Amino acid sequence: MSIWELLLAFVVVVLMLVALLANVLVLLCFLYSADIRKQVPGLFILNLTFCNLLMAVSSMPLTLAGIIYKSQPAGDQVCHVVGFLETFLTTNSMLSMAALSIDRWIAVVFPLSYHSKMRYRDAALILSYTWLHSASFPIVAASLSWVGFHHLYASCTLCNKRPEDRTQFVIFTGVFHALSFLLSLVVLCFTYLKVLKVARFHCKRIDVITMQTLVLLVDIHPSVRERCLEEQRRRRQRATKKISTFIGTFILCFAPYVITRLVELSSVVHINAHWGIISKCLAYSKAVSDPFVYSLLRHQYKKTWKDIINKILKRSSINSSALAGESHNRNLPQLNE
């Protein structure tokens, strides 16, 4: 193995381990906190978490083996199943992010009617659509034998090894990425830009009230005034940073891989094998970033983890106190003797 292949294999191992750990943490928070389970977005996050976990235990290990052995790491049947899952899970995770953006859009733009427009039943219907949408493309690909080991990406994914099917495969690939990546990106941009517009409007209203208050409070200390102005700047930047993170991570992780898949269809452009694996690793990195972007860095999940850690520490301290008491009781007869 070359140094590049060793480095890429190491990256896949890190992505796989971090994705497993982070998504398991999200799942534990969901199971522990009743408040998180009551929220409608929790269903979308749970679906996204399961997609990321399945990706980490199915597609990533075979890609690691493909990099190491430079060939198909498993039998045809296993590779077909993993390729089917890879296509399904990638599409499902994209649509789940779009569903989360729709939920935020309704909550921010239509706050008074949110609970009537986004109920558990509505969320279940949206998830049913994402599953049907995500399953349709791999089913078609599997029926046409367009799933297998692709050497450019060292993974089991969509591929066509029959030259006579090239035109049909090109059309299928274009439609697939248009209705998965492009559709999700359009929904993300539309909904989050609407959310940003409303957030900026509310920030302007708060800024006006704050400035009027500062003008009236003539005797206010300069340090307090400066803290108020600094909070204004942070408030304006907070929504922009969050929305930039949502859209930016989606584009950064998926766009290189999708563009590479589309450029690959052209026989004119030659794609370096190392870049193919790098683009695949970038797509895998979405399974690592999603738990932090959508869950673990939020206040509610932080609070849940503090409660879990405190409960574990309290239990361990009780057990250690009990063991210390038992050892003390055992030593008493020896001292009396």
N, C-alpha and C positions, 0 to 999 in steps of 0.2 A: 504493500500500500504506500502511496505517495504521502507527502506531508499534508497536501490538500485533502486527501481522502480521510486521513486520520483526524484532521481538524473538523471536517464535516460530520464524521461519525461522533466525535465528542460533542458537537453542537446538538445533534439529534438526541443523544443520551441526556444532555442537560434539559432540553426542551421536554422530553418525555417525563423525566422525574419531576420537574417543576410543575408541569401541567397536571400530573397525577396528584401531587401534594396540594396545589392551590385549589383544584376543583373538588377534592375530597373535603377541604376545609369549608368551602361554600356549601357542600351537601350537609356537613355536620351542623353548620349554622342554621340551615333550613329545617333540619330535623329537631334541633334544640329549641328554636324560638317559635312560639305560637304566633307572635306578631308578624313575623316574616311570612309564615304560611298563610295568614289571613289576607295578605296583600295580593292583588291580582298580578302585578309584575313578577311576583315570586314564581308563578307558573312558567313564565317565559324564561326566567333565569334558571329554573330547575331543568327545563328542556335543553337550554344552552349548555348547562353543566354536564348533563348526561351525554350530549353530543361530543363535548371536549374529552370526557373520560373515555368514551368508546374509541375516539380517535387516538388517544394516547396508548391504549392497550391493543389496538388492532393494526392500524396503518403505520404508526411510528416504528414499532419493533421490526416490521418487515422491511421498511425503508432502511433502517440501520443495518439489517442483514444484507440487503441489496447493495449497500455501499461497501460493506466488508468483502462480500464474495463476488461482487461485480456481475451477478447473474440472478436469475429468479430464485429466491431463497426457499420457496415452498412449492408444493405441487400445484397443478393447474386449478384444481377445485378450490383449494385454500386461497390462491391468488384471486380467483374470480369472486369469491365471497368478500375478501378484503377490499378489492376494487369496487365492488358494489357498495359496501359500507362507506368507503372513502367518499364516493360521489354523493351518496345520500346524506352523510353527516356534514359535509362541507356546505351543501345547499341548505340543509336544515339550520345550521348555525347562522348562515347569512340571513335567512328569513326570520329567525328568532331575534336577531339584532334589529331588523326592520320592525318587527312587532313591538319590541321594547321602545323604539323611537315613536311609534304611533301611540303607545300608551302614554308616554311623556307629553306628546303633543296635545292629546285630549285633556290630560290633567292640568296643563299650564294654560292652554288657550280656552278650554271650556271647563273651568274648575267647578262651577255650580252644577253642571250636568254630568260630571265625570262618573259618579257612582251609578247613574242610569245608563250611560253609554258603554262603560267598561266593567261588566260584571264577570263572575267566574264562567258563566255560560258563554259570554262573548269571547273571553280568552280561550276557552276550550274549542270554540268554533275556529278561531284564528289558528290555534295549534293544529287542529285537524287539517286545515288547508295547507299549512306548512309541511305536514307529513305527506299528504297526497301529492303536493307539488314536488317535494324532494324525492319521493319514491318513483315518480313517473319517468324521470330521465334515466336512472340506473336500470330500471326494468327494461326500457327500450334498448339501452346499450347492451345489456346482458343477453337479450333475445337475439340481437344482431351480432353477437360475439365481438363486441367492441370493448371488452374489459379484459385486462391482462397485465403482464409485467412490462413496464416502460423503462428502457435502459437510460433514457435521458434524465429521468427523475428518480431512478433506482427504486421505484415503488410500483405497487399494483394499483392501477388507475385506468382511466379511459385511454384506449389505444386501438389503432387499426392496423392490422398486419396484412390486409388484403388490398392490393392496389386497385382492384376493380370497384371497391367500395369507397374510394377516396372522396368523390364528390358528395356522396351522401353523408360521410363522416364529417366533412367540412361544414356542411349545412347544419348537421346535428350539433356540432361543437359551438358554432356561432349562436344558434338559438339557445343552447344550454346556458352559455355564459351571459347572454342578453337577459334571460329570464331568471337568472340567479344573482350574479354579481351586479350587473347594471341595474336591474330592477331594485335590488336592495339598496344600492348606492343612491339612486334617485329618491327613494322613500326616506332614507336617512337625511339627505341634504334638505329635502322639502320640509320634513317635520322639525328637524333641529333648528333650521333657520327661522321657522315660525316661532319656535320656543325662544330663540335668541332675541327675536324682535320684541316679544312680550317682556322678556327679562330686562332688556334695555329700557323699555318704556317704564317699567316699575322702578328701575334704578334712577331714572330721571326724576320721577315723582318724589322718591325718597331724598334725592339730592337737593331738590328745591326746598323741601320741608327742613332739611338739615341746615342749609345755608340761611334760611329765614330764622331758625332758632339761634344760630351762631351770631347773627346780626343783632338780635334782641338781647342776647346775653353779653352785655358789654364787659362785665367784670370777669368773664371766663378766663381761666389760666391759659396761656399760649400752648402749653403742652397738651391740654385737653382738646383745644381747637385743632392742633396738629394731628392728634389721634383720630378725631372725627373725619378730617380730610383724608387721612390715610385709609380709614375704613371705607370711605367712598370709592377710592381708587381700587381697593381690593374687591369691593362688591361689583364694580363694573367689569373687572377682569375675570371674576370667578365663573360666570356663566360662559364666557367666551372660551376659557381654558377647558371646561368640561366638554363643551360641544366640539371644540377642536380635537380633543382626545378621542371622542366617540367616532367622529368621521375620519380623523387622521390615522388611527390605528387600523381601521377597516381598509383604507386605501393602501397604507404602507404594507400590510400583511398580505392582502389578496391581489392587489393590482399587478405586482411583478409576475406572479404565477399565472394569472389570467392572460396577461399580455404575452407572456412566453408561450402559453398554449395556443394562442391565436397566431403568433408569428411562426410557430412551428409548422402550421398548416401550409405555409408557403415553402416551396422547394428551393427558392432563391436564397433565402437567409439561412446561414449555418449557425446553430446555437451550441455554445460550448457546454460540455457535459457537466462541468462544475457549476456553471450558472444555472442549469436546470435543477440541480439538487439544492442550490442556494435558494432559488425561488420557491421550491417545495418547503424548505425549512422556514421561510418567511410565512408561508401559509400555515404551517404548524404552529408558529409562534402566536397566532391568534388564540389558540387554545390555552396559551400561557397568560396572555394579557387580559383576556375576558374576565377571569375571576377578580382581578384587581380593578379593572375599569368599571365593571358593572356591580360589583359586590363588596369585596373585602375592604376597600378603602372608604366605603360609605359608613356614616356614623352608626347606623343601626347594626351593621355587621361587626363593627369594632366593639360596640357595647356587648353584643352577644358573645364575642370571643373573650372579652374580659370576664363575663359571667362564667363561661365554661372554665377558664383558667383558674378563677377564684374558687370554683367548686372543686376542681381537681386538687388544688393546693390545700384547701380546707380539709378535704377527705384524707389527703396524704398526711397532713399534720395531726389529724385525729388518730390515724393508724399508728403514726410514730409515737404519739403520746401513750396510746394503749400498749404498744410494745415496751416502751420505757417503764410503764407501770407494772407490767408483768415481770420484767427483769428485776425491778426493784423488790417486788414481792418474793421472788425466788431467792434473792440475796439475803433477805431478812433472817431466815432460819440459819444460814451459814454464819451470819454475824453473831446470832444468839449462842451458837455452839462455841 
